[in-house]
Structures are given as structure tokens and as C-alpha cells.
Amino acid sequence: MMLPEELMLLFINRQNGKLHVDSTSAENALAGAVLIELVNSGRVAFEPNGKKLQVVDPTPLRDPLLQQSLARIDKPMKPQKAVERLRKKVRDNVIAQLESRGAVRVEPRKVLGIFPGKSYVITDEPGADAVREAVGEVALGYRGADARTGSLITLLYAVKAVHKVVRGEKRDLTRRAKEIAAGHWAGDAVRRAVEAIQAGVVAATAAAAAASSG
């Protein structure tokens, strides 16, 4: 299971089928997860000056979501711009992949009793439990982060959602997540990319919030 799929499972509130975060935060974080996957695949990397991400290997990817996303990095761009470019329909696309795996079922619901909406039902309980347990152990300080859990917690921290996903004291979880986000659980190139993507997710979410309030 890829990082965006695992992150989506963490976002789903099992009690009501909604998400633990607003749509904008979810989409930006999921786009960040896709971008991390592209970096990990070796297809995307920073320019030598470290300011913009660019495609360094255009070899097609087997996963349709990653391939579609790779095509959107059509020129060097800053992490925030890349996140904004990749977030289009990313939630629906990730959910579709989870559905095809038999991990999630989508059901219709009414928002405010009037507007059509979607409810997400996790059908692969063991798989979702494994992701949540791995993230929880690291977020609660029971073990150190690795590249997978470190990336997930960094993205959750970027949209202020760690305490919504892991049970515990909000202040302690946020402090621990901040330490993990700044930690050294990955190689230098990936670590720099994750830091920049985290900043890009935060900036894109703030920009979207400012636009909606204006």
C-alpha cells in the first residue's frame, strides 16, 4: 500500500465515515504524500540549487495515480506549487485505488440532510489497524520513526491532525510530531524533500484558507 493510501486510511473517521480534517487539508496532505512517493521512486528530485523540484527520470510508473501526477510536474516548480498542482482530484483518485483493493467502501450520504455527500467505510480493518498502530507507536514515543511512519506523521503534523488520528494528549502529541518532522529518519535527499513538501503543504493550506475567507 502506498503512502497516500495509508494517509487516507488515517484520515477516515470510523465512527461516522467522514474525514478527521477538512477537504482542503486532506487534499494538500495527500498531494504531499504523492510527491514523497515520486521522490522515493527516483522520478522527482530537487534542482542543484535546492529550490525547485523537477522530473529527473521520466520512465513511466506502473501505478496510474503516480504516473498521472508525474505528468503534472511539467517544469521545475517549488514544493507549494507542486502540491497545488497534484491535489486536483487526489482524494477521489486515492479512494478509488483503496476501493479497488477492497480496503474502503464509499456510500452516499446527505450533508445537512440536503446536499449529496460521501461516507467512507473501511472494509480492510486489519490493514487500517496496522497503519494506525505503526503511526501511534511512533507518535507516542514507543519507538523511533522510519521513512514510512516519519513521512506520515510529518504530513499529519502539517495539517494539525496528529491528535485527531492518535489517541493521547494533544500537546504531547503535537510536540512529539514536531520533533519527528524535524528528525533524521531518512537519507539526506529524502529528508530535505520531505521538509520542503511539509512546508509546501502548510503554505498551500494557508493560501486556500485565505482565499476562501476573502
Phi, psi and omega in degrees: 000135183278165181305314180299324180292318178295319179297320179296320177298324178291326182287335185285126175276112185292339183287321185232359178078004178267186178259152179287346182230166178289165185301318181297314179298316180299314183293320178294317179294319179295321176297321176298321179294320177298317181296320177297320177298320179294323176294314181297331180284349182084004181277330183235140178207170178283151170297162180305329180279355175076013184262325184234150175269145180212159176283124179250347178215105183277008180306128182303145178260147182290325182285125184296323179295315179293321180295316178298321181291320179301321180295337181279344175273071188272000176198164177300136180210153178291155182306319180299316180296321179296318178298315179297324181289325186272348186280348181299117178061015184295323180296313180298321181292320179293317178300319179299320179291322177294323176297316182294335177276350183078022183266336183219146173239135180258130179236146178287149174212168179252129176270124184060023178075004185232304189278140180290138178217188181232144175241137184251125180247120178284119181257341174260076183299315180300319180296315179295320179297321182295318178295313182297320180294317180298315180292319181297318180299321180284315182297330180269359174085015180282337175205166182281162181280149168244185185300323182287304182291327177297318179295316181297314181292323177299318179290320176297319179296324181297331180247020174056048186237004184300314182290344178275341184257324182249133179284130181161180178290125185305314183297317180293318180295319180294318179297314180296319179296322178297319178295318180295318181300332181259007186279183183239066182257007179219168176298162187302315183296314179293319181300315179297321180295316180296319177300315181292321179293320176303312179298323179294321178295315180299313182294318180294322179292318179295319180295320179293322179294319179294321180294320182288329180279338179276000000 
